[in-house]
């Protein structure tokens, strides 16, 4: 069941205040963020281990903040010995239980290594504030309080997180909205998605935010072990638009991102090139040009010592624009041969095209290039039958407009 944002957990150091002397211009922006929370009915709490004071150490920070912002929950380990200390998992659990929140109804705004550990241990999406200092590489980076407000306003109150869903046997697929540059109701965001996917232009950060928030608020991140992306048509692996963001998303929940799990060993033919030459492509264009990496990278500097995939593991495979599902279905065919299961996600789904599910192949080695001679279709998942939320594209259009021109309310 999908969630919406109910609460924000705020750390103090380098989020609300700076150690030493706080930049008053930046703090004025922090106050705007608090005003935004109050205006939108978003509950916020302050979460700290130690006691903070202001006015040369004479006045508790809690009192000073409440004089400015009114009453709000202030969780302080030094004041409440029943509260477990950060960064333990039971510290965030204590806050969630007190507030009546589920983990998928909360984001954590912090700035330090300890904040990162606290968010990860609590299974919370970590938004990293860098407006006072940049102290860790983990979490999604936000340079200003306004950027945090824009992210929350755009992505965290959505009613329509997926437009397409397919759940049939081992076949599980999700897409944000339809893709079309010809139908006016889809054109605005579709043209931007195509520019982002093909040329890293447009607003790639919008598409990352949309995918990340849909995965988080629907809890899909809890069901996976690994994340990977489908490579482009050229030989290689990974995706320049999604690599960094998916690695960050994975680290938030201890789910390793494997950028080189799916390797394109031979360039595939572009769909447009094939159409121009009158040639029809099918799954073979993907099946015979990819292979799995037996020992992929588990981080930017470290490889696995043995294959990570196997029985009981679930891999999230993300693509940008899905037409007939040739790419995602080929990835699923290879990954399932390791004993793992697959959840497939794309930014958008091309309108009026059905997804063709492959029949199982006999046993083959997914870590060696294959030479399939045919692509046998087991089932066709019709486009219209699998629209689960017809309001999703309208909402996506509206939040895209808002995101590109967002200002403080």
C-alpha positions as CSV (number, residue, x, y, z in Angstrom):
1,X,0.0,0.0,0.0
2,X,1.3,3.4,-1.0
3,X,2.2,6.0,1.6
4,X,2.4,9.8,1.7
5,X,4.8,11.9,3.7
6,X,3.6,12.7,7.2
7,X,6.7,13.8,9.0
8,X,10.2,15.1,8.7
9,X,13.0,14.4,11.2
10,X,15.4,17.3,11.4
11,X,18.9,17.0,12.9
12,X,20.4,20.2,14.5
13,X,24.0,20.4,13.6
14,X,24.6,21.9,10.2
15,X,20.9,21.6,9.4
16,X,19.2,24.1,11.7
17,X,22.3,25.6,13.2
18,X,26.0,25.6,12.5
19,X,28.6,24.7,15.1
20,X,30.1,27.9,16.2
21,X,28.6,30.9,14.5
22,X,25.5,30.3,12.3
23,X,25.2,32.1,9.0
24,X,22.1,34.3,9.6
25,X,21.2,34.5,5.9
26,X,21.2,30.7,5.6
27,X,19.2,30.5,8.9
28,X,16.6,32.8,7.4
29,X,16.1,30.2,4.7
30,X,15.9,27.4,7.3
31,X,13.0,29.5,8.9
32,X,11.3,29.5,5.5
33,X,11.5,25.7,5.4
34,X,9.9,25.5,8.8
35,X,7.2,27.9,7.6
36,X,6.7,25.7,4.6
37,X,6.2,22.6,6.8
38,X,3.6,24.5,8.9
39,X,1.8,25.8,5.8
40,X,1.5,22.3,4.3
41,X,0.5,20.6,7.5
42,X,3.7,18.6,7.5
43,X,4.8,17.6,11.0
44,X,8.4,18.1,11.8
45,X,10.5,17.0,14.8
46,X,13.9,17.9,16.0
47,X,16.1,14.9,16.9
48,X,19.4,15.2,18.9
49,X,21.5,13.3,21.3
50,X,23.0,16.2,23.3
51,X,21.6,19.4,24.9
52,X,22.0,22.6,22.8
53,X,22.0,26.1,24.2
54,X,22.0,29.6,22.7
55,X,22.7,33.1,24.1
56,X,26.2,32.2,25.4
57,X,25.0,28.9,26.8
58,X,22.3,30.3,29.0
59,X,19.1,29.4,27.1
60,X,18.1,26.0,25.9
61,X,17.9,25.8,22.1
62,X,14.5,24.0,22.4
63,X,13.0,27.1,24.1
64,X,14.5,29.5,21.6
65,X,13.2,27.5,18.6
66,X,9.7,27.1,20.1
67,X,9.6,30.9,20.7
68,X,10.1,31.4,17.0
69,X,8.2,28.4,15.5
70,X,5.6,27.5,18.1
71,X,5.3,24.1,19.8
72,X,6.7,21.0,18.1
73,X,8.2,17.7,19.2
74,X,11.8,18.0,20.4
75,X,13.5,14.6,20.9
76,X,16.6,15.0,23.0
77,X,18.5,12.0,24.5
78,X,20.1,14.2,27.1
79,X,16.7,15.3,28.3
80,X,14.9,11.9,27.9
81,X,17.0,9.0,29.0
82,X,14.3,6.6,27.8
83,X,15.2,7.6,24.2
84,X,17.9,5.4,22.7
85,X,20.9,7.3,21.3
86,X,21.5,8.0,17.7
87,X,22.6,6.4,15.4
88,X,20.9,3.2,16.8
89,X,17.9,1.8,14.9
90,X,15.8,1.9,18.0
91,X,16.4,5.7,18.3
92,X,14.4,6.4,15.1
93,X,12.0,3.6,16.0
94,X,11.3,5.5,19.3
95,X,10.5,8.7,17.4
96,X,8.3,6.9,14.8
97,X,6.4,5.1,17.6
98,X,5.9,8.3,19.6
99,X,4.6,10.1,16.5
100,X,2.6,7.3,15.1
101,X,4.5,7.2,11.8
102,X,5.5,4.3,9.6
103,X,9.0,4.4,8.1
104,X,7.7,5.1,4.6
105,X,5.9,8.2,5.8
106,X,9.0,10.0,7.0
107,X,12.2,11.5,5.5
108,X,15.3,12.3,7.6
109,X,17.2,15.6,7.0
110,X,20.7,15.5,8.3
111,X,24.2,16.6,7.5
112,X,26.7,14.4,9.4
113,X,28.1,10.9,9.2
114,X,26.1,10.1,12.4
115,X,23.0,11.4,10.7
116,X,23.6,9.2,7.7
117,X,24.1,6.2,10.0
118,X,20.9,7.1,11.9
119,X,18.8,7.3,8.7
120,X,20.3,4.0,7.3
121,X,19.8,2.1,10.5
122,X,16.2,3.4,10.7
123,X,15.4,2.5,7.0
124,X,14.6,6.2,6.2
125,X,15.2,8.2,3.1
126,X,18.2,10.4,3.9
127,X,18.2,14.0,2.5
128,X,21.6,15.5,3.1
129,X,21.7,19.2,3.9
130,X,24.9,20.9,2.7
131,X,23.9,24.5,3.2
132,X,26.2,24.9,6.2
133,X,28.8,22.2,5.6
134,X,29.4,19.1,3.4
135,X,30.6,16.3,5.7
136,X,29.5,13.1,4.1
137,X,29.0,11.6,0.6
138,X,25.9,9.6,1.6
139,X,22.3,10.6,0.9
140,X,20.7,12.8,-1.6
141,X,22.4,16.2,-1.6
142,X,20.4,19.5,-1.1
143,X,22.3,22.7,-1.3
144,X,19.6,24.9,0.1
145,X,16.5,24.6,2.4
146,X,14.5,25.6,-0.7
147,X,15.7,22.6,-2.5
148,X,14.5,20.4,0.3
149,X,11.1,22.1,0.2
150,X,10.9,21.7,-3.6
151,X,11.7,18.0,-3.4
152,X,9.1,17.4,-0.7
153,X,6.4,19.5,-2.3
154,X,6.9,17.9,-5.7
155,X,7.4,14.2,-4.9
156,X,6.3,13.4,-1.3
157,X,2.5,14.2,-1.4
158,X,1.6,12.4,-4.6
159,X,-1.6,10.4,-4.9
160,X,-0.7,8.5,-8.0
161,X,2.7,6.9,-7.8
162,X,2.4,4.3,-10.6
163,X,0.3,4.4,-13.7
164,X,1.1,0.9,-15.0
165,X,1.5,-2.2,-12.9
166,X,1.7,-5.9,-13.9
167,X,1.7,-8.7,-11.3
168,X,1.5,-12.1,-12.8
169,X,3.5,-15.0,-11.6
170,X,7.2,-14.0,-11.6
171,X,6.4,-11.0,-13.8
172,X,6.3,-7.7,-11.9
173,X,6.5,-4.4,-13.6
174,X,5.8,-0.7,-12.8
175,X,5.9,2.6,-14.7
176,X,5.2,6.2,-13.7
177,X,3.1,7.2,-16.6
178,X,2.6,6.8,-20.4
179,X,5.2,8.0,-22.9
180,X,4.2,9.9,-26.1
181,X,5.5,12.9,-27.8
182,X,2.4,13.1,-30.0
183,X,-0.5,13.2,-27.6
184,X,-0.7,16.7,-26.1
185,X,-1.6,15.4,-22.6
186,X,1.7,13.5,-22.4
187,X,4.0,15.6,-24.5
188,X,5.4,18.0,-21.9
189,X,7.0,15.4,-19.6
190,X,7.6,12.9,-22.3
191,X,9.9,15.2,-24.3
192,X,11.8,16.0,-21.2
193,X,12.1,12.3,-20.3
194,X,13.4,11.5,-23.7
195,X,16.0,14.3,-23.6
196,X,17.1,13.1,-20.1
197,X,17.3,9.5,-21.1
198,X,19.0,9.9,-24.5
199,X,21.2,12.9,-23.9
200,X,21.3,13.7,-20.2
201,X,19.5,16.9,-21.0
202,X,16.2,18.3,-19.7
203,X,15.7,17.6,-16.0
204,X,17.3,14.3,-15.1
205,X,17.0,15.2,-11.4
206,X,13.2,15.3,-11.8
207,X,13.1,11.8,-13.2
208,X,15.4,10.5,-10.4
209,X,13.2,12.2,-7.8
210,X,10.0,10.7,-9.3
211,X,11.4,7.1,-9.4
212,X,13.1,7.3,-6.0
213,X,9.9,8.7,-4.3
214,X,7.7,6.1,-6.0
215,X,10.0,3.2,-4.9
216,X,10.2,4.6,-1.4
217,X,6.5,5.5,-0.7
218,X,5.3,2.2,-2.1
219,X,7.8,0.2,-0.1
220,X,9.4,-1.6,-3.0
221,X,12.8,-0.8,-1.6
222,X,12.1,-3.1,1.3
223,X,11.6,-6.1,-1.0
224,X,14.9,-6.0,-2.9
225,X,18.5,-7.0,-2.3
226,X,20.2,-5.3,-5.3
227,X,19.6,-2.5,-7.8
228,X,20.8,-2.3,-11.3
229,X,20.0,-0.4,-14.5
230,X,19.6,-1.5,-18.0
231,X,22.5,-0.3,-20.3
232,X,22.1,1.8,-23.4
233,X,22.4,0.4,-26.9
234,X,26.2,0.9,-27.1
235,X,28.7,-1.7,-25.6
236,X,29.2,-1.1,-21.9
237,X,27.2,-1.0,-18.7
238,X,25.4,1.3,-16.4
239,X,23.5,4.5,-17.2
240,X,25.1,7.9,-16.8
241,X,21.8,9.6,-15.7
242,X,20.9,7.0,-13.1
243,X,24.2,5.6,-11.8
244,X,25.0,8.0,-9.0
245,X,21.4,8.4,-7.9
246,X,20.7,4.7,-7.7
247,X,23.9,4.1,-5.8
248,X,22.8,6.7,-3.3
249,X,19.3,5.3,-3.1
250,X,20.8,1.8,-2.5
251,X,23.1,3.0,0.3
252,X,20.1,4.6,2.1
253,X,18.7,1.1,2.7
254,X,21.8,-1.1,2.5
255,X,20.8,-2.4,-1.0
256,X,23.9,-2.5,-3.2
257,X,23.7,-0.9,-6.5
258,X,25.4,-3.0,-9.2
259,X,26.2,-0.7,-12.1
260,X,27.9,-3.4,-14.1
261,X,25.6,-6.4,-13.4
262,X,24.2,-6.2,-16.9
263,X,26.8,-5.7,-19.6
264,X,26.2,-4.9,-23.2
265,X,28.9,-7.0,-24.9
266,X,27.9,-6.0,-28.4
267,X,26.1,-2.9,-29.5
268,X,22.4,-3.5,-30.1
269,X,20.6,-2.0,-33.1
270,X,18.7,1.2,-32.4
271,X,14.9,0.9,-32.8
272,X,14.8,4.0,-35.0
273,X,17.6,2.8,-37.3
274,X,15.7,-0.5,-37.7
275,X,12.5,1.2,-38.5
276,X,14.2,3.4,-41.1
277,X,15.6,0.3,-42.8
278,X,12.3,-1.6,-42.7
279,X,13.5,-4.1,-40.2
280,X,11.5,-5.3,-37.3
281,X,13.3,-5.9,-34.0
282,X,12.4,-8.3,-31.3
283,X,13.8,-9.7,-28.0
284,X,16.8,-11.2,-29.8
285,X,18.3,-7.7,-30.3
286,X,18.6,-7.6,-26.5
287,X,19.1,-11.2,-25.6
288,X,22.0,-11.8,-27.9
289,X,23.9,-8.6,-26.9
290,X,23.8,-8.7,-23.1
291,X,25.4,-10.9,-20.4
292,X,25.6,-10.8,-16.7
293,X,28.8,-10.0,-14.8
294,X,29.5,-12.8,-12.5
295,X,31.7,-10.7,-10.2
296,X,30.2,-7.1,-10.4
297,X,31.3,-4.1,-8.5
298,X,29.8,-3.8,-5.0
299,X,31.1,-0.3,-4.6
300,X,33.0,2.2,-6.7
301,X,36.3,0.6,-5.5
302,X,35.5,-3.0,-4.5
303,X,34.3,-6.1,-6.5
304,X,32.4,-9.0,-5.1
305,X,34.5,-12.0,-4.3
306,X,31.8,-14.4,-5.4
307,X,28.6,-14.0,-7.4
308,X,26.0,-12.0,-5.3
309,X,23.0,-13.3,-7.2
310,X,21.2,-16.5,-6.3
311,X,18.1,-18.1,-4.8
312,X,16.3,-15.9,-2.3
313,X,17.7,-12.7,-3.8
314,X,15.6,-10.0,-5.6
315,X,17.0,-7.6,-8.1
316,X,15.4,-4.3,-9.0
317,X,16.0,-3.5,-12.7
318,X,15.4,0.1,-13.8
319,X,15.1,1.4,-17.4
320,X,14.1,4.8,-18.7
321,X,11.4,4.3,-21.4
322,X,9.8,0.9,-22.0
323,X,8.1,0.1,-25.3
324,X,7.4,-3.6,-25.7
325,X,9.6,-4.6,-22.8
326,X,12.4,-6.3,-24.8
327,X,15.1,-4.8,-22.6
328,X,13.6,-5.5,-19.2
329,X,12.3,-8.9,-20.3
330,X,15.8,-9.8,-21.5
331,X,17.3,-8.7,-18.2
332,X,14.7,-10.8,-16.3
333,X,15.5,-13.8,-18.4
334,X,19.2,-13.7,-17.6
335,X,18.8,-12.8,-13.9
336,X,16.2,-15.5,-13.2
337,X,18.7,-18.0,-14.6
338,X,20.8,-17.3,-11.4
339,X,17.8,-18.3,-9.2
340,X,17.1,-14.6,-8.3
341,X,13.8,-12.9,-8.8
342,X,13.3,-9.6,-10.6
343,X,11.2,-6.4,-10.1
344,X,11.1,-4.3,-13.3
345,X,10.6,-0.5,-13.3
346,X,10.7,2.1,-16.0
347,X,10.2,5.9,-16.0
348,X,7.6,5.7,-18.7
349,X,5.6,3.2,-20.8
350,X,5.1,3.9,-24.5
351,X,1.4,4.3,-25.2
352,X,-0.7,1.6,-27.0
353,X,2.1,-1.0,-27.1
354,X,1.8,-4.3,-25.3
355,X,4.6,-5.9,-23.3
356,X,5.6,-9.3,-24.7
357,X,6.6,-11.8,-22.0
358,X,9.1,-14.5,-23.0
359,X,8.5,-18.2,-22.5
360,X,11.2,-19.7,-20.3
361,X,14.3,-20.9,-22.1
362,X,16.1,-24.1,-21.2
363,X,19.0,-23.8,-18.8
364,X,21.9,-21.6,-20.1
365,X,24.8,-19.8,-18.5
366,X,23.8,-16.2,-17.9
367,X,27.4,-15.2,-17.4
368,X,28.4,-16.1,-21.0
369,X,27.1,-14.4,-24.2
370,X,24.1,-16.3,-25.6
371,X,23.2,-17.1,-29.1
372,X,19.4,-17.5,-29.1
373,X,17.8,-18.3,-32.4
374,X,14.2,-17.5,-31.5
375,X,12.1,-15.4,-29.1
376,X,9.1,-17.4,-28.1
377,X,6.3,-15.2,-26.6
378,X,4.5,-16.8,-23.6
379,X,2.1,-14.0,-22.9
380,X,1.1,-10.5,-24.1
381,X,0.4,-8.0,-21.3
382,X,-2.0,-5.5,-23.0
383,X,-1.4,-1.8,-22.6
384,X,-4.8,-0.8,-21.5
385,X,-5.5,-3.7,-19.2
386,X,-2.5,-2.8,-17.0
387,X,-3.3,0.9,-16.5
388,X,-3.9,0.9,-12.7
389,X,-4.2,4.7,-12.3
390,X,-5.4,6.9,-15.1
391,X,-4.8,10.0,-13.1
392,X,-1.0,9.4,-12.8
393,X,-0.1,11.2,-16.1
394,X,-2.1,14.3,-15.2
395,X,-0.4,14.5,-11.8
396,X,3.0,13.9,-13.4
397,X,2.4,16.8,-15.8
398,X,1.4,19.1,-12.9
399,X,4.3,18.2,-10.7
400,X,6.7,18.6,-13.6
401,X,5.4,22.1,-14.3
402,X,5.7,22.9,-10.6
403,X,9.2,21.4,-10.2
404,X,10.7,23.5,-13.1
405,X,9.3,26.8,-11.7
406,X,9.1,26.1,-8.0
407,X,9.1,29.0,-5.6
408,X,8.4,29.4,-1.9
409,X,4.6,29.5,-1.2
